[in-house]
């Protein structure tokens, strides 16, 4: 679950940084033709598939289990 840790760290950096530090974080995702952003989206899709396979859906900030 290394991807879960990575996405959590990126989310925290974007949420709790302001000004120049957050701009630097976001700029990392646009350099080299958005390769880091593409990788982050791939990790998101992989995690979404895992959650879907075990029956957990995320809707509007609330988790629902399939019955």
DSSP file (Angstrom, degrees, kcal/mol; ACC not computed):
  #  RESIDUE AA STRUCTURE BP1 BP2  ACC     N-H-->O    O-->H-N    N-H-->O    O-->H-N    TCO  KAPPA ALPHA  PHI   PSI    X-CA   Y-CA   Z-CA
    1    1 A X     >        0   0    0      0, 0.0     4,-1.3     0, 0.0     3,-0.4   0.000 360.0 360.0 360.0  35.5    0.0    0.0    0.0
    2    2 A X  H  >  +     0   0    0      1,-0.2     4,-2.4     2,-0.2     5,-0.2   0.860 360.0  60.0 -62.1 -34.8    2.8    2.4   -0.8
    3    3 A X  H  > S+     0   0    0      1,-0.2     4,-2.6     2,-0.2    -1,-0.2   0.851 100.3  55.3 -64.3 -32.5    0.5    4.2   -3.2
    4    4 A X  H  > S+     0   0    0     -3,-0.4     4,-1.8     2,-0.2    -1,-0.2   0.898 109.2  47.0 -65.3 -39.4   -1.9    5.0   -0.3
    5    5 A X  H  X S+     0   0    0     -4,-1.3     4,-2.3     2,-0.2    -2,-0.2   0.907 112.2  49.9 -68.1 -41.4    1.0    6.6    1.6
    6    6 A X  H  X S+     0   0    0     -4,-2.4     4,-2.5     1,-0.2     5,-0.2   0.940 111.9  46.7 -62.9 -47.9    2.1    8.6   -1.4
    7    7 A X  H  X S+     0   0    0     -4,-2.6     4,-2.3     1,-0.2    -1,-0.2   0.867 111.8  52.0 -65.0 -34.8   -1.4    9.9   -2.2
    8    8 A X  H  X S+     0   0    0     -4,-1.8     4,-2.3    -5,-0.2    -1,-0.2   0.904 110.4  48.0 -66.1 -41.3   -1.9   10.8    1.5
    9    9 A X  H  X S+     0   0    0     -4,-2.3     4,-2.6     2,-0.2    -2,-0.2   0.931 112.7  47.7 -65.0 -45.6    1.4   12.7    1.6
   10   10 A X  H  X S+     0   0    0     -4,-2.5     4,-2.3     1,-0.2     5,-0.2   0.915 111.7  50.9 -62.3 -42.7    0.6   14.6   -1.6
   11   11 A X  H  X S+     0   0    0     -4,-2.3     4,-2.2    -5,-0.2    -1,-0.2   0.920 111.3  47.9 -61.1 -44.0   -2.9   15.4   -0.3
   12   12 A X  H  X S+     0   0    0     -4,-2.3     4,-2.8     2,-0.2     5,-0.3   0.900 110.1  52.0 -64.9 -41.1   -1.5   16.7    2.9
   13   13 A X  H  X S+     0   0    0     -4,-2.6     4,-1.4     1,-0.2    -1,-0.2   0.920 113.7  43.8 -61.0 -43.3    1.1   18.9    1.1
   14   14 A X  H  < S+     0   0    0     -4,-2.3    -1,-0.2    -5,-0.2    -2,-0.2   0.853 118.0  45.1 -70.4 -34.0   -1.6   20.4   -1.0
   15   15 A X  H  < S+     0   0    0     -4,-2.2    -2,-0.2    -5,-0.2    -1,-0.2   0.895 121.6  32.1 -78.2 -40.5   -4.0   20.9    1.8
   16   16 A X  H  < S+     0   0    0     -4,-2.8     2,-0.3    -5,-0.2    -2,-0.2   0.565 101.0  83.3-102.1  -8.6   -1.7   22.4    4.5
   17   17 A X     <  -     0   0    0     -4,-1.4     2,-0.3    -5,-0.3     0, 0.0  -0.674  56.5-173.9 -90.8 150.9    0.9   24.3    2.5
   18   18 A X    >   -     0   0    0     -2,-0.3     3,-0.9     4,-0.0     4,-0.5  -0.927  44.9  -1.8-136.7 163.6    0.1   27.8    1.3
   19   19 A X  T 3> S-     0   0    0     -2,-0.3     4,-1.8     1,-0.2     5,-0.2  -0.289 125.8  -0.3  63.7-134.4    1.8   30.4   -0.9
   20   20 A X  H 3> S+     0   0    0      1,-0.2     4,-2.3     2,-0.2    -1,-0.2   0.880 130.4  56.3 -61.0 -43.1    5.2   29.5   -2.4
   21   21 A X  H <> S+     0   0    0     -3,-0.9     4,-1.9     1,-0.2    -1,-0.2   0.916 110.1  44.5 -59.1 -42.6    5.4   26.0   -0.9
   22   22 A X  H  > S+     0   0    0     -4,-0.5     4,-2.6     1,-0.2    -1,-0.2   0.868 111.1  54.6 -69.9 -33.8    2.1   24.8   -2.4
   23   23 A X  H  X S+     0   0    0     -4,-1.8     4,-2.4     1,-0.2    -1,-0.2   0.896 107.7  50.4 -63.6 -39.1    3.0   26.4   -5.7
   24   24 A X  H  X S+     0   0    0     -4,-2.3     4,-1.2     2,-0.2    -2,-0.2   0.906 110.5  49.0 -65.1 -41.3    6.2   24.4   -5.7
   25   25 A X  H >X S+     0   0    0     -4,-1.9     4,-0.6     1,-0.2     3,-0.5   0.950 114.0  45.3 -61.8 -48.9    4.3   21.2   -5.0
   26   26 A X  H >< S+     0   0    0     -4,-2.6     3,-1.1     1,-0.2     4,-0.4   0.857 106.9  59.0 -65.8 -34.9    1.8   21.8   -7.7
   27   27 A X  H >X S+     0   0    0     -4,-2.4     4,-1.2     1,-0.3     3,-1.1   0.813  95.4  64.7 -63.9 -28.9    4.6   22.8  -10.2
   28   28 A X  H << S+     0   0    0     -4,-1.2     8,-0.3    -3,-0.5    -1,-0.3   0.810  99.5  53.6 -61.5 -28.6    6.1   19.4   -9.7
   29   29 A X  T << S+     0   0    0     -3,-1.1     8,-0.7    -4,-0.6    -1,-0.2   0.587 109.1  46.6 -85.3 -10.5    3.0   17.9  -11.3
   30   30 A X  T <> S+     0   0    0     -3,-1.1     4,-0.7    -4,-0.4     3,-0.4   0.585  90.6  95.6-105.3 -12.8    3.1   20.0  -14.4
   31   31 A X  H  X>S+     0   0    0     -4,-1.2     4,-0.7     1,-0.2     5,-0.5  -0.379  81.4  27.3 -77.0 160.2    6.8   19.6  -15.3
   32   32 A X  H >45S-     0   0    0      1,-0.2     3,-1.0     2,-0.2    -1,-0.2   0.902 138.7 -56.5  54.7  46.7    8.0   16.9  -17.8
   33   33 A X  H 345S-     0   0    0     -3,-0.4    -1,-0.2     1,-0.2    -2,-0.2   0.875  97.6 -61.6  55.5  44.0    4.6   17.0  -19.7
   34   34 A X  H 3X5S+     0   0    0     -4,-0.7     4,-2.5    -3,-0.2    -1,-0.2   0.731  88.2 148.5  63.3  26.6    2.5   16.2  -16.6
   35   35 A X  H <X5S+     0   0    0     -3,-1.0     4,-2.0    -4,-0.7     5,-0.1   0.875  71.7  48.2 -63.6 -36.6    4.2   12.8  -16.0
   36   36 A X  H  ><S+     0   0    0     -5,-0.5     4,-2.3    -8,-0.3    -1,-0.2   0.879 111.3  50.4 -70.4 -36.2    3.8   12.9  -12.2
   37   37 A X  H  > S+     0   0    0     -8,-0.7     4,-2.3     2,-0.2    -2,-0.2   0.909 109.7  50.8 -65.7 -41.5    0.2   13.9  -12.5
   38   38 A X  H  X S+     0   0    0     -4,-2.5     4,-2.1     1,-0.2    -2,-0.2   0.908 110.8  48.8 -61.3 -41.6   -0.4   11.0  -14.9
   39   39 A X  H  X S+     0   0    0     -4,-2.0     4,-2.3     2,-0.2    -2,-0.2   0.898 109.6  52.0 -65.8 -40.2    1.2    8.6  -12.4
   40   40 A X  H  X S+     0   0    0     -4,-2.3     4,-2.1     1,-0.2    -1,-0.2   0.898 109.8  49.3 -62.7 -40.6   -0.9   10.0   -9.5
   41   41 A X  H  X S+     0   0    0     -4,-2.3     4,-2.6     2,-0.2    -1,-0.2   0.875 108.8  53.2 -66.4 -37.3   -4.0    9.4  -11.6
   42   42 A X  H  X S+     0   0    0     -4,-2.1     4,-2.4     2,-0.2    -2,-0.2   0.918 109.1  48.7 -62.0 -43.1   -2.9    5.9  -12.4
   43   43 A X  H  X S+     0   0    0     -4,-2.3     4,-2.4     2,-0.2    -2,-0.2   0.898 110.7  51.4 -63.6 -39.2   -2.5    5.2   -8.6
   44   44 A X  H  X S+     0   0    0     -4,-2.1     4,-2.5     1,-0.2    -2,-0.2   0.930 110.5  47.9 -62.5 -45.5   -5.9    6.7   -8.0
   45   45 A X  H  X S+     0   0    0     -4,-2.6     4,-2.1     2,-0.2    -2,-0.2   0.898 111.1  51.3 -63.0 -40.5   -7.5    4.4  -10.6
   46   46 A X  H  X S+     0   0    0     -4,-2.4     4,-1.8     1,-0.2    -1,-0.2   0.925 112.2  45.9 -61.5 -45.3   -5.7    1.4   -9.2
   47   47 A X  H  X S+     0   0    0     -4,-2.4     4,-2.6     1,-0.2    -2,-0.2   0.886 110.1  54.1 -66.3 -38.6   -6.9    2.2   -5.7
   48   48 A X  H  X S+     0   0    0     -4,-2.5     4,-2.5     1,-0.2    -1,-0.2   0.895 107.7  50.8 -62.9 -38.9  -10.5    2.8   -7.0
   49   49 A X  H  X S+     0   0    0     -4,-2.1     4,-2.3     2,-0.2    -1,-0.2   0.893 109.7  50.4 -65.2 -39.1  -10.5   -0.6   -8.6
   50   50 A X  H  X S+     0   0    0     -4,-1.8     4,-1.3     2,-0.2    -2,-0.2   0.940 112.4  46.3 -63.6 -46.8   -9.3   -2.3   -5.4
   51   51 A X  H  <>S+     0   0    0     -4,-2.6     5,-3.1     1,-0.2     4,-0.4   0.901 113.1  49.9 -62.6 -40.3  -12.1   -0.5   -3.4
   52   52 A X  H ><5S+     0   0    0     -4,-2.5     3,-0.9     1,-0.2    -1,-0.2   0.883 106.5  55.6 -65.5 -37.3  -14.7   -1.5   -6.1
   53   53 A X  H 3<5S+     0   0    0     -4,-2.3    -1,-0.2     1,-0.3    -2,-0.2   0.791 111.3  43.5 -68.2 -26.4  -13.5   -5.1   -6.0
   54   54 A X  T 3<5S-     0   0    0     -4,-1.3    -1,-0.3    -3,-0.3    -2,-0.2   0.407 122.3-105.6 -98.4   2.5  -14.2   -5.3   -2.3
   55   55 A X  T < 5S+     0   0    0     -3,-0.9    11,-2.2    -4,-0.4     2,-0.6   0.707  73.5 134.7  89.5  20.9  -17.5   -3.5   -2.5
   56   56 A X  E   < -A   65   0A   0     -5,-3.1     2,-0.4     9,-0.2    -1,-0.3  -0.916  29.5-174.6-107.3 123.5  -16.6   -0.1   -1.1
   57   57 A X  E     -A   64   0A   0      7,-2.4     7,-2.3    -2,-0.6     2,-0.6  -0.900  16.3-144.0-113.7 145.3  -17.8    3.0   -3.0
   58   58 A X  E     +A   63   0A   0     -2,-0.4     2,-0.4     5,-0.2     5,-0.2  -0.934  27.5 167.0-112.3 113.8  -16.9    6.5   -2.2
   59   59 A X  E >   -A   62   0A   0      3,-2.3     3,-1.9    -2,-0.6    -2,-0.0  -0.971  64.7 -21.9-133.2 119.8  -19.8    9.0   -2.7
   60   60 A X  T 3  S-     0   0    0     -2,-0.4    -1,-0.1     1,-0.3     3,-0.1   0.812 122.7 -52.6  58.0  34.9  -19.9   12.6   -1.5
   61   61 A X  T 3  S+     0   0    0      1,-0.2     2,-0.4     0, 0.0    -1,-0.3   0.488 119.0 102.3  82.8   2.3  -17.4   12.1    1.3
   62   62 A X  E <   -A   59   0A   0     -3,-1.9    -3,-2.3     2,-0.0     2,-0.4  -0.967  66.0-134.5-122.3 136.0  -19.3    9.1    2.7
   63   63 A X  E     -A   58   0A   0     -2,-0.4     2,-0.4    -5,-0.2    -5,-0.2  -0.730  21.8-170.8 -90.2 135.0  -18.3    5.4    2.3
   64   64 A X  E     -A   57   0A   0     -7,-2.3    -7,-2.4    -2,-0.4     2,-0.4  -0.957  13.3-143.1-122.2 141.8  -21.0    3.0    1.4
   65   65 A X  E     -A   56   0A   0     -2,-0.4    -9,-0.2    -9,-0.2     2,-0.1  -0.871  25.7-115.6-102.2 138.2  -20.7   -0.8    1.3
   66   66 A X              0   0    0    -11,-2.2    -1,-0.0    -2,-0.4   -10,-0.0  -0.463 360.0 360.0 -69.3 141.9  -22.6   -2.7   -1.4
   67   67 A X              0   0    0     -2,-0.1    -1,-0.1     0, 0.0   -12,-0.0   0.432 360.0 360.0 -94.9 360.0  -25.3   -5.0    0.0
